[in-house]
């Protein structure tokens, strides 16, 4: 018997999409105001105040081929909830997206390997599935927001 799980697919620019489990997606924001932080790489858009909390904002587009977010002019975000370890309190981060997330149901038989190009997905994805003939990496939000992107050639290791 094949199990299915509800997920949200998000367009992060450059023709690439990522997914998050339905339990992680908290809110879709149309025009979030971000506060830039000095000396951060292009994918670290800074922070935003969300529900009286300061949360990190990540934009994957600058790390993806053809995904220059500065030229596109879009300003939307999805707030994701995560835990760094079981039993710890929830933490939150925002991911910049091009459009509203799309709800899908992923089944075990849709699993596929992470794409080799670009290799950035191996830093923050826990698995991958095929949807509409496209490999969709599933985010590990704790790695995306709380861990450094060490070893990536384009950007220095940074913890937000």
OpenMM code with the backbone's topology and positions (N, CA, C; nanometers):
from openmm import Vec3, app, unit

residues = "UNK UNK UNK UNK UNK UNK UNK UNK UNK UNK UNK UNK UNK UNK UNK UNK UNK UNK UNK UNK UNK UNK UNK UNK UNK UNK UNK UNK UNK UNK UNK UNK UNK UNK UNK UNK UNK UNK UNK UNK UNK UNK UNK UNK UNK UNK UNK UNK UNK UNK UNK UNK UNK UNK UNK UNK UNK UNK UNK UNK UNK UNK UNK UNK UNK UNK UNK UNK UNK UNK UNK UNK UNK UNK UNK UNK UNK UNK UNK UNK UNK UNK UNK UNK UNK UNK UNK UNK UNK UNK UNK UNK UNK UNK UNK UNK UNK UNK UNK UNK UNK UNK UNK UNK UNK UNK UNK UNK UNK UNK UNK UNK UNK UNK UNK UNK UNK UNK UNK UNK UNK UNK UNK UNK UNK UNK UNK UNK UNK UNK UNK UNK UNK UNK UNK UNK UNK UNK UNK UNK UNK UNK UNK UNK UNK UNK UNK UNK UNK UNK UNK UNK UNK UNK UNK UNK UNK UNK UNK UNK".split()
positions = [
    Vec3(0.0840, -0.1183, 0.0000),
    Vec3(0.0000, 0.0000, 0.0000),
    Vec3(0.0887, 0.1248, 0.0000),
    Vec3(0.0574, 0.2175, -0.0864),
    Vec3(0.1336, 0.3401, -0.0982),
    Vec3(0.0753, 0.4464, -0.0070),
    Vec3(0.1625, 0.5116, 0.0717),
    Vec3(0.1143, 0.6193, 0.1568),
    Vec3(0.1294, 0.7524, 0.0835),
    Vec3(0.0423, 0.8462, 0.1165),
    Vec3(0.0490, 0.9798, 0.0574),
    Vec3(0.0580, 1.0837, 0.1684),
    Vec3(0.1131, 1.1968, 0.1323),
    Vec3(0.1248, 1.3073, 0.2265),
    Vec3(0.0907, 1.4369, 0.1525),
    Vec3(0.0260, 1.5279, 0.2236),
    Vec3(-0.0081, 1.6575, 0.1659),
    Vec3(0.1126, 1.7493, 0.1781),
    Vec3(0.1418, 1.8201, 0.0700),
    Vec3(0.2564, 1.9117, 0.0672),
    Vec3(0.2173, 2.0370, -0.0103),
    Vec3(0.2979, 2.1388, 0.0040),
    Vec3(0.2808, 2.2640, -0.0701),
    Vec3(0.4040, 2.2826, -0.1572),
    Vec3(0.3825, 2.3002, -0.2875),
    Vec3(0.4905, 2.3245, -0.3825),
    Vec3(0.5025, 2.4748, -0.4026),
    Vec3(0.6269, 2.5254, -0.3952),
    Vec3(0.6519, 2.6693, -0.4024),
    Vec3(0.7539, 2.7004, -0.5110),
    Vec3(0.7227, 2.7965, -0.5955),
    Vec3(0.8109, 2.8436, -0.7019),
    Vec3(0.9119, 2.9401, -0.6402),
    Vec3(1.0407, 2.9021, -0.6422),
    Vec3(1.1438, 2.9852, -0.5799),
    Vec3(1.2293, 3.0594, -0.6822),
    Vec3(1.1911, 3.0545, -0.8090),
    Vec3(1.2614, 3.1295, -0.9120),
    Vec3(1.3491, 3.0432, -0.9990),
    Vec3(1.3840, 3.0965, -1.1153),
    Vec3(1.4728, 3.0269, -1.2073),
    Vec3(1.4146, 2.8985, -1.2621),
    Vec3(1.2830, 2.8819, -1.2561),
    Vec3(1.2203, 2.7588, -1.3029),
    Vec3(1.2257, 2.6448, -1.2030),
    Vec3(1.2645, 2.6725, -1.0795),
    Vec3(1.2764, 2.5697, -0.9771),
    Vec3(1.1653, 2.5822, -0.8739),
    Vec3(1.1216, 2.4677, -0.8246),
    Vec3(1.0223, 2.4615, -0.7174),
    Vec3(1.0772, 2.3762, -0.6048),
    Vec3(1.0285, 2.4024, -0.4848),
    Vec3(1.0575, 2.3204, -0.3679),
    Vec3(0.9246, 2.2915, -0.2995),
    Vec3(0.9250, 2.1974, -0.2073),
    Vec3(0.8025, 2.1633, -0.1349),
    Vec3(0.8288, 2.1621, 0.0149),
    Vec3(0.7209, 2.1804, 0.0886),
    Vec3(0.7245, 2.1673, 0.2343),
    Vec3(0.6004, 2.0901, 0.2746),
    Vec3(0.6118, 2.0130, 0.3813),
    Vec3(0.4971, 1.9400, 0.4317),
    Vec3(0.3870, 2.0356, 0.4744),
    Vec3(0.2634, 1.9914, 0.4606),
    Vec3(0.1492, 2.0761, 0.4959),
    Vec3(0.1565, 2.1244, 0.6395),
    Vec3(0.2132, 2.0434, 0.7285),
    Vec3(0.2232, 2.0814, 0.8696),
    Vec3(0.3246, 2.1927, 0.8931),
    Vec3(0.4116, 2.2208, 0.7946),
    Vec3(0.5134, 2.3242, 0.8108),
    Vec3(0.4709, 2.4601, 0.7578),
    Vec3(0.3790, 2.4632, 0.6618),
    Vec3(0.3398, 2.5892, 0.5992),
    Vec3(0.2395, 2.6602, 0.6896),
    Vec3(0.2774, 2.7791, 0.7354),
    Vec3(0.1966, 2.8524, 0.8323),
    Vec3(0.1165, 2.9640, 0.7668),
    Vec3(0.1812, 3.0405, 0.6772),
    Vec3(0.1126, 3.1562, 0.6204),
    Vec3(0.1792, 3.1979, 0.4894),
    Vec3(0.0970, 3.2487, 0.3970),
    Vec3(0.1437, 3.3039, 0.2705),
    Vec3(0.1290, 3.4557, 0.2784),
    Vec3(0.2384, 3.5279, 0.2558),
    Vec3(0.2395, 3.6743, 0.2682),
    Vec3(0.2589, 3.7387, 0.1313),
    Vec3(0.1714, 3.8344, 0.0972),
    Vec3(0.1766, 3.8984, -0.0343),
    Vec3(0.2841, 4.0058, -0.0468),
    Vec3(0.3049, 4.0856, 0.0539),
    Vec3(0.4035, 4.1943, 0.0463),
    Vec3(0.4780, 4.2083, 0.1779),
    Vec3(0.5590, 4.1108, 0.2124),
    Vec3(0.6287, 4.1192, 0.3415),
    Vec3(0.7351, 4.2281, 0.3397),
    Vec3(0.7450, 4.2994, 0.4490),
    Vec3(0.8509, 4.3986, 0.4645),
    Vec3(0.9691, 4.3313, 0.5319),
    Vec3(1.0820, 4.3361, 0.4640),
    Vec3(1.2021, 4.2756, 0.5199),
    Vec3(1.2980, 4.3852, 0.5646),
    Vec3(1.3795, 4.3512, 0.6612),
    Vec3(1.4828, 4.4404, 0.7123),
    Vec3(1.6156, 4.3803, 0.6708),
    Vec3(1.6877, 4.4493, 0.5843),
    Vec3(1.8169, 4.3999, 0.5377),
    Vec3(1.9191, 4.4041, 0.6501),
    Vec3(2.0057, 4.3065, 0.6506),
    Vec3(2.1147, 4.3011, 0.7475),
    Vec3(2.2462, 4.3167, 0.6731),
    Vec3(2.3404, 4.3917, 0.7273),
    Vec3(2.4681, 4.4098, 0.6583),
    Vec3(2.5505, 4.2816, 0.6578),
    Vec3(2.6340, 4.2704, 0.5555),
    Vec3(2.7322, 4.1617, 0.5436),
    Vec3(2.6700, 4.0236, 0.5351),
    Vec3(2.5525, 4.0120, 0.4764),
    Vec3(2.4919, 3.8812, 0.4552),
    Vec3(2.4948, 3.8501, 0.3067),
    Vec3(2.5026, 3.7222, 0.2704),
    Vec3(2.5016, 3.6863, 0.1283),
    Vec3(2.3661, 3.7178, 0.0640),
    Vec3(2.3632, 3.7152, -0.0685),
    Vec3(2.2433, 3.7543, -0.1444),
    Vec3(2.1204, 3.6720, -0.1087),
    Vec3(2.1372, 3.5452, -0.0717),
    Vec3(2.0204, 3.4620, -0.0418),
    Vec3(1.9624, 3.4885, 0.0979),
    Vec3(2.0343, 3.5581, 0.1817),
    Vec3(1.9851, 3.5947, 0.3150),
    Vec3(1.9249, 3.7344, 0.3049),
    Vec3(1.7937, 3.7401, 0.2874),
    Vec3(1.7269, 3.8675, 0.2623),
    Vec3(1.7141, 3.9517, 0.3880),
    Vec3(1.7554, 3.9000, 0.5012),
    Vec3(1.7470, 3.9725, 0.6271),
    Vec3(1.6471, 3.9073, 0.7200),
    Vec3(1.5696, 3.9909, 0.7872),
    Vec3(1.4687, 3.9427, 0.8810),
    Vec3(1.3381, 4.0167, 0.8547),
    Vec3(1.2326, 3.9661, 0.9134),
    Vec3(1.1048, 4.0354, 0.9090),
    Vec3(1.0377, 4.0190, 1.0445),
    Vec3(0.9506, 4.1117, 1.0759),
    Vec3(0.8719, 4.0999, 1.1978),
    Vec3(0.7416, 4.0339, 1.1574),
    Vec3(0.7180, 3.9172, 1.2140),
    Vec3(0.5991, 3.8386, 1.1836),
    Vec3(0.5366, 3.7960, 1.3166),
    Vec3(0.4134, 3.8388, 1.3394),
    Vec3(0.3422, 3.8052, 1.4636),
    Vec3(0.4276, 3.8348, 1.5870),
    Vec3(0.4865, 3.9521, 1.5875),
    Vec3(0.5686, 4.0018, 1.6976),
    Vec3(0.6948, 3.9197, 1.7223),
    Vec3(0.7422, 3.8517, 1.6180),
    Vec3(0.8673, 3.7756, 1.6251),
    Vec3(0.9583, 3.8214, 1.5122),
    Vec3(1.0853, 3.8205, 1.5363),
    Vec3(1.1817, 3.8462, 1.4307),
    Vec3(1.2216, 3.7111, 1.3723),
    Vec3(1.1967, 3.6935, 1.2423),
    Vec3(1.2281, 3.5660, 1.1782),
    Vec3(1.3197, 3.5887, 1.0582),
    Vec3(1.4060, 3.4899, 1.0260),
    Vec3(1.4939, 3.5037, 0.9099),
    Vec3(1.4155, 3.4916, 0.7797),
    Vec3(1.4653, 3.5597, 0.6766),
    Vec3(1.4063, 3.5543, 0.5434),
    Vec3(1.5127, 3.5040, 0.4468),
    Vec3(1.4812, 3.3956, 0.3756),
    Vec3(1.5745, 3.3354, 0.2807),
    Vec3(1.5147, 3.3440, 0.1408),
    Vec3(1.5990, 3.3769, 0.0456),
    Vec3(1.5620, 3.3840, -0.0953),
    Vec3(1.6555, 3.2896, -0.1706),
    Vec3(1.6042, 3.1780, -0.2201),
    Vec3(1.6888, 3.0809, -0.2886),
    Vec3(1.7252, 3.1229, -0.4304),
    Vec3(1.6514, 3.2159, -0.4886),
    Vec3(1.6721, 3.2538, -0.6288),
    Vec3(1.8169, 3.2907, -0.6618),
    Vec3(1.8873, 3.3691, -0.5786),
    Vec3(2.0260, 3.4022, -0.6137),
    Vec3(2.1196, 3.2808, -0.6184),
    Vec3(2.0803, 3.1695, -0.5600),
    Vec3(2.1632, 3.0487, -0.5603),
    Vec3(2.1325, 2.9566, -0.6774),
    Vec3(2.0264, 2.9881, -0.7535),
    Vec3(1.9803, 2.9009, -0.8608),
    Vec3(2.0112, 2.9606, -0.9970),
    Vec3(2.0454, 2.8764, -1.0959),
    Vec3(2.0700, 2.9292, -1.2308),
    Vec3(1.9444, 2.9980, -1.2846),
    Vec3(1.9592, 3.1182, -1.3347),
    Vec3(1.8465, 3.1917, -1.3918),
    Vec3(1.7484, 3.2429, -1.2892),
    Vec3(1.7872, 3.2477, -1.1621),
    Vec3(1.6937, 3.2849, -1.0575),
    Vec3(1.7244, 3.4158, -0.9889),
    Vec3(1.7700, 3.5166, -1.0602),
    Vec3(1.8030, 3.6453, -0.9994),
    Vec3(1.6776, 3.7156, -0.9498),
    Vec3(1.6531, 3.7116, -0.8198),
    Vec3(1.5319, 3.7698, -0.7616),
    Vec3(1.5303, 3.9213, -0.7712),
    Vec3(1.6460, 3.9856, -0.7724),
    Vec3(1.6485, 4.1315, -0.7775),
    Vec3(1.5849, 4.1830, -0.9060),
    Vec3(1.6014, 4.1119, -1.0165),
    Vec3(1.5472, 4.1568, -1.1445),
    Vec3(1.3990, 4.1260, -1.1593),
    Vec3(1.3487, 4.0303, -1.0853),
    Vec3(1.2108, 3.9860, -1.1067),
    Vec3(1.1064, 4.0771, -1.0432),
    Vec3(1.1399, 4.1433, -0.9347),
    Vec3(1.0466, 4.2369, -0.8723),
    Vec3(0.9361, 4.1741, -0.7903),
    Vec3(0.9393, 4.0441, -0.7656),
    Vec3(0.8337, 3.9826, -0.6864),
    Vec3(0.8688, 3.9872, -0.5392),
    Vec3(0.7658, 4.0032, -0.4577),
    Vec3(0.7858, 4.0113, -0.3126),
    Vec3(0.6741, 3.9361, -0.2435),
    Vec3(0.6863, 3.8082, -0.2366),
    Vec3(0.5927, 3.7230, -0.1647),
    Vec3(0.6746, 3.6265, -0.0804),
    Vec3(0.6138, 3.5759, 0.0251),
    Vec3(0.6873, 3.4842, 0.1119),
    Vec3(0.5921, 3.3825, 0.1733),
    Vec3(0.6492, 3.2695, 0.2094),
    Vec3(0.5773, 3.1663, 0.2833),
    Vec3(0.6481, 3.1497, 0.4170),
    Vec3(0.5721, 3.1595, 0.5252),
    Vec3(0.6276, 3.1381, 0.6585),
    Vec3(0.6202, 2.9888, 0.6882),
    Vec3(0.7330, 2.9322, 0.7281),
    Vec3(0.7435, 2.7902, 0.7599),
    Vec3(0.7761, 2.7715, 0.9076),
    Vec3(0.7186, 2.6681, 0.9663),
    Vec3(0.7480, 2.6313, 1.1050),
    Vec3(0.8388, 2.5087, 1.1042),
    Vec3(0.9297, 2.5020, 1.2006),
    Vec3(1.0191, 2.3874, 1.2104),
    Vec3(1.0684, 2.3726, 1.3533),
    Vec3(1.1256, 2.2575, 1.3828),
    Vec3(1.1928, 2.2311, 1.5100),
    Vec3(1.3352, 2.1900, 1.4781),
    Vec3(1.4295, 2.2361, 1.5573),
    Vec3(1.5677, 2.1930, 1.5368),
    Vec3(1.5901, 2.0515, 1.5896),
    Vec3(1.5102, 2.0102, 1.6864),
    Vec3(1.5163, 1.8745, 1.7399),
    Vec3(1.3793, 1.8418, 1.7993),
    Vec3(1.3432, 1.7132, 1.8022),
    Vec3(1.2136, 1.6766, 1.8608),
    Vec3(1.2010, 1.7272, 2.0040),
    Vec3(1.0841, 1.7783, 2.0375),
    Vec3(1.0578, 1.8277, 2.1711),
    Vec3(1.0946, 1.9729, 2.1924),
    Vec3(1.1695, 2.0327, 2.1001),
    Vec3(1.2052, 2.1736, 2.1127),
    Vec3(1.0899, 2.2605, 2.0627),
    Vec3(1.0858, 2.3867, 2.1048),
    Vec3(0.9778, 2.4744, 2.0596),
    Vec3(0.9862, 2.5005, 1.9094),
    Vec3(0.8711, 2.5360, 1.8525),
    Vec3(0.8682, 2.5697, 1.7108),
    Vec3(0.9467, 2.6969, 1.6842),
    Vec3(1.0131, 2.6997, 1.5713),
    Vec3(1.0814, 2.8176, 1.5207),
    Vec3(1.0195, 2.8492, 1.3859),
    Vec3(1.0437, 2.9695, 1.3357),
    Vec3(0.9815, 3.0121, 1.2113),
    Vec3(1.0835, 3.0808, 1.1230),
    Vec3(1.0628, 3.0695, 0.9931),
    Vec3(1.1425, 3.1397, 0.8944),
    Vec3(1.0553, 3.1653, 0.7730),
    Vec3(1.0941, 3.2623, 0.6917),
    Vec3(1.0182, 3.2955, 0.5713),
    Vec3(1.1018, 3.2651, 0.4479),
    Vec3(1.0374, 3.2085, 0.3477),
    Vec3(1.1000, 3.1750, 0.2208),
    Vec3(1.0359, 3.2614, 0.1123),
    Vec3(1.1168, 3.3352, 0.0371),
    Vec3(1.0650, 3.4167, -0.0723),
    Vec3(1.0188, 3.3256, -0.1853),
    Vec3(0.9010, 3.3567, -0.2429),
    Vec3(0.8429, 3.2764, -0.3509),
    Vec3(0.7885, 3.3681, -0.4596),
    Vec3(0.7617, 3.3125, -0.5779),
    Vec3(0.7088, 3.3902, -0.6909),
    Vec3(0.5579, 3.3933, -0.6950),
    Vec3(0.4922, 3.2948, -0.6336),
    Vec3(0.3462, 3.2843, -0.6431),
    Vec3(0.2941, 3.2075, -0.5225),
    Vec3(0.1642, 3.2009, -0.5119),
    Vec3(0.1023, 3.1251, -0.4031),
    Vec3(0.1429, 2.9783, -0.4122),
    Vec3(0.1623, 2.9130, -0.2985),
    Vec3(0.1950, 2.7701, -0.3002),
    Vec3(0.0815, 2.6885, -0.3603),
    Vec3(0.1171, 2.5769, -0.4197),
    Vec3(0.0215, 2.4854, -0.4809),
    Vec3(0.0119, 2.3596, -0.3956),
    Vec3(-0.1071, 2.3236, -0.3525),
    Vec3(-0.1260, 2.2034, -0.2717),
    Vec3(-0.1204, 2.0797, -0.3604),
    Vec3(-0.0401, 1.9813, -0.3189),
    Vec3(-0.0287, 1.8540, -0.3904),
    Vec3(-0.0296, 1.7404, -0.2895),
    Vec3(-0.0522, 1.6209, -0.3399),
    Vec3(-0.0415, 1.5006, -0.2588),
    Vec3(0.0709, 1.4171, -0.3165),
    Vec3(0.1741, 1.3941, -0.2381),
    Vec3(0.2901, 1.3169, -0.2813),
    Vec3(0.2792, 1.1749, -0.2273),
    Vec3(0.3022, 1.0793, -0.3132),
    Vec3(0.2958, 0.9382, -0.2763),
    Vec3(0.4360, 0.8784, -0.2779),
    Vec3(0.4522, 0.7667, -0.2074),
    Vec3(0.5821, 0.6992, -0.2010),
    Vec3(0.6373, 0.6674, -0.3393),
    Vec3(0.5498, 0.6299, -0.4321),
    Vec3(0.5961, 0.5919, -0.5654),
    Vec3(0.6357, 0.7128, -0.6518),
    Vec3(0.6245, 0.8343, -0.5979),
    Vec3(0.6675, 0.9554, -0.6680),
    Vec3(0.8087, 0.9970, -0.6283),
    Vec3(0.8708, 0.9240, -0.5343),
    Vec3(1.0052, 0.9585, -0.4863),
    Vec3(1.1068, 0.9506, -0.5996),
    Vec3(1.2055, 1.0399, -0.5952),
    Vec3(1.3129, 1.0412, -0.6937),
    Vec3(1.4382, 1.0970, -0.6273),
    Vec3(1.5541, 1.0803, -0.6907),
    Vec3(1.6771, 1.1376, -0.6350),
    Vec3(1.6761, 1.2904, -0.6444),
    Vec3(1.7506, 1.3553, -0.5562),
    Vec3(1.7671, 1.5001, -0.5647),
    Vec3(1.8386, 1.5352, -0.6953),
    Vec3(1.8025, 1.6480, -0.7558),
    Vec3(1.8733, 1.6878, -0.8782),
    Vec3(2.0213, 1.7154, -0.8500),
    Vec3(2.1075, 1.6775, -0.9439),
    Vec3(2.2510, 1.7049, -0.9302),
    Vec3(2.2832, 1.8494, -0.9633),
    Vec3(2.2014, 1.9086, -1.0488),
    Vec3(2.2265, 2.0463, -1.0919),
    Vec3(2.1006, 2.1283, -1.0715),
    Vec3(2.1033, 2.2298, -0.9899),
    Vec3(2.2170, 2.2741, -0.9106),
    Vec3(2.2334, 2.1882, -0.7855),
    Vec3(2.3553, 2.1824, -0.7345),
    Vec3(2.3833, 2.0987, -0.6181),
    Vec3(2.3383, 2.1615, -0.4864),
    Vec3(2.2910, 2.2845, -0.4901),
    Vec3(2.2508, 2.3546, -0.3674),
    Vec3(2.1403, 2.2797, -0.2931),
    Vec3(2.0568, 2.2057, -0.3633),
    Vec3(1.9456, 2.1366, -0.2986),
    Vec3(1.9925, 2.0358, -0.1934),
    Vec3(2.1100, 1.9781, -0.2104),
    Vec3(2.1568, 1.8783, -0.1131),
    Vec3(2.1835, 1.9393, 0.0243),
    Vec3(2.1959, 2.0732, 0.0313),
    Vec3(2.2227, 2.1414, 0.1581),
    Vec3(2.0978, 2.1588, 0.2447),
    Vec3(1.9792, 2.1596, 0.1856),
    Vec3(1.8596, 2.1894, 0.2636),
    Vec3(1.7379, 2.1059, 0.2265),
    Vec3(1.7559, 2.0006, 0.1484),
    Vec3(1.6438, 1.9138, 0.1123),
    Vec3(1.6635, 1.7769, 0.1765),
    Vec3(1.5536, 1.7190, 0.2266),
    Vec3(1.5633, 1.5877, 0.2913),
    Vec3(1.5246, 1.4750, 0.1965),
    Vec3(1.4495, 1.5046, 0.0908),
    Vec3(1.4129, 1.4063, -0.0096),
    Vec3(1.3541, 1.4798, -0.1290),
    Vec3(1.2989, 1.4048, -0.2236),
    Vec3(1.2537, 1.4653, -0.3473),
    Vec3(1.1432, 1.3790, -0.4077),
    Vec3(1.0517, 1.4418, -0.4810),
    Vec3(0.9491, 1.3672, -0.5532),
    Vec3(0.9237, 1.4332, -0.6878),
    Vec3(0.8618, 1.3585, -0.7782),
    Vec3(0.8309, 1.4095, -0.9113),
    Vec3(0.6872, 1.4588, -0.9135),
    Vec3(0.6696, 1.5808, -0.9654),
    Vec3(0.5363, 1.6391, -0.9849),
    Vec3(0.5385, 1.7121, -1.1188),
    Vec3(0.4439, 1.6810, -1.2058),
    Vec3(0.4390, 1.7416, -1.3393),
    Vec3(0.5732, 1.7298, -1.4119),
    Vec3(0.6339, 1.6122, -1.4053),
    Vec3(0.7616, 1.5822, -1.4715),
    Vec3(0.8775, 1.6688, -1.4231),
    Vec3(0.8672, 1.7234, -1.3031),
    Vec3(0.9749, 1.8033, -1.2448),
    Vec3(1.0118, 1.7461, -1.1086),
    Vec3(1.1423, 1.7356, -1.0823),
    Vec3(1.1889, 1.6928, -0.9502),
    Vec3(1.1666, 1.8070, -0.8520),
    Vec3(1.0956, 1.7784, -0.7420),
    Vec3(1.0624, 1.8791, -0.6413),
    Vec3(1.1322, 1.8414, -0.5099),
    Vec3(1.2408, 1.9106, -0.4738),
    Vec3(1.3059, 1.8828, -0.3458),
    Vec3(1.2144, 1.9202, -0.2286),
    Vec3(1.2139, 1.8377, -0.1261),
    Vec3(1.1355, 1.8633, -0.0055),
    Vec3(1.2283, 1.9289, 0.0959),
    Vec3(1.1897, 2.0484, 0.1407),
    Vec3(1.2738, 2.1261, 0.2313),
    Vec3(1.2891, 2.0620, 0.3680),
    Vec3(1.4083, 2.0725, 0.4215),
    Vec3(1.4337, 2.0491, 0.5628),
    Vec3(1.4514, 2.1893, 0.6194),
    Vec3(1.3439, 2.2466, 0.6714),
    Vec3(1.3441, 2.3871, 0.7132),
    Vec3(1.4490, 2.4161, 0.8203),
    Vec3(1.4768, 2.3210, 0.9081),
    Vec3(1.5791, 2.3439, 1.0103),
    Vec3(1.7153, 2.3680, 0.9457),
    Vec3(1.7460, 2.2946, 0.8407),
    Vec3(1.8725, 2.3166, 0.7705),
    Vec3(1.8694, 2.4461, 0.6897),
    Vec3(1.7554, 2.4780, 0.6339),
    Vec3(1.7449, 2.5995, 0.5545),
    Vec3(1.7627, 2.7254, 0.6382),
    Vec3(1.7000, 2.7305, 0.7549),
    Vec3(1.7009, 2.8522, 0.8352),
    Vec3(1.8030, 2.8538, 0.9481),
    Vec3(1.8435, 2.7393, 0.9988),
    Vec3(1.9239, 2.7382, 1.1201),
    Vec3(2.0653, 2.6845, 1.1009),
    Vec3(2.0954, 2.6310, 0.9866),
    Vec3(2.2266, 2.5719, 0.9648),
    Vec3(2.3028, 2.6507, 0.8588),
    Vec3(2.4350, 2.6499, 0.8639),
    Vec3(2.5130, 2.7185, 0.7612),
    Vec3(2.5064, 2.6455, 0.6274),
    Vec3(2.5192, 2.7197, 0.5198),
    Vec3(2.5288, 2.6622, 0.3856),
    Vec3(2.6764, 2.6397, 0.3560),
    Vec3(2.7398, 2.5534, 0.4332),
    Vec3(2.8834, 2.5307, 0.4199),
    Vec3(2.9143, 2.4565, 0.2915),
    Vec3(3.0265, 2.4892, 0.2340),
    Vec3(3.0748, 2.4158, 0.1188),
    Vec3(3.0155, 2.4585, -0.0132),
    Vec3(2.9255, 2.5542, -0.0151),
    Vec3(2.8709, 2.5977, -0.1424),
    Vec3(2.9669, 2.6979, -0.2047),
    Vec3(3.0000, 2.6778, -0.3295),
    Vec3(3.1041, 2.7573, -0.3950),
    Vec3(3.0682, 2.9050, -0.4093),
    Vec3(2.9402, 2.9358, -0.4258),
    Vec3(2.9031, 3.0745, -0.4521),
    Vec3(2.8937, 3.1608, -0.3266),
    Vec3(2.8644, 3.1016, -0.2130),
    Vec3(2.8381, 3.1807, -0.0935),
    Vec3(2.9192, 3.1282, 0.0254),
    Vec3(2.9616, 3.2147, 0.1144),
    Vec3(3.0288, 3.1693, 0.2366),
    Vec3(2.9288, 3.1044, 0.3317),
    Vec3(2.9794, 3.0277, 0.4264),
    Vec3(2.8926, 2.9671, 0.5263),
    Vec3(2.8327, 3.0763, 0.6144),
    Vec3(2.7021, 3.0753, 0.6285),
    Vec3(2.6324, 3.1771, 0.7057),
    Vec3(2.5228, 3.1113, 0.7853),
    Vec3(2.5086, 3.1487, 0.9099),
    Vec3(2.3962, 3.1047, 0.9899),
    Vec3(2.3069, 3.2235, 1.0137),
    Vec3(2.1787, 3.2049, 0.9878),
    Vec3(2.0849, 3.3142, 1.0093),
    Vec3(2.0116, 3.2917, 1.1386),
] * unit.nanometer
topology = app.Topology()
chain = topology.addChain("A")
for resn in residues:
    res = topology.addResidue(resn, chain)
    for name in ("N", "CA", "C"):
        topology.addAtom(name, app.Element.getBySymbol(name[0]), res)
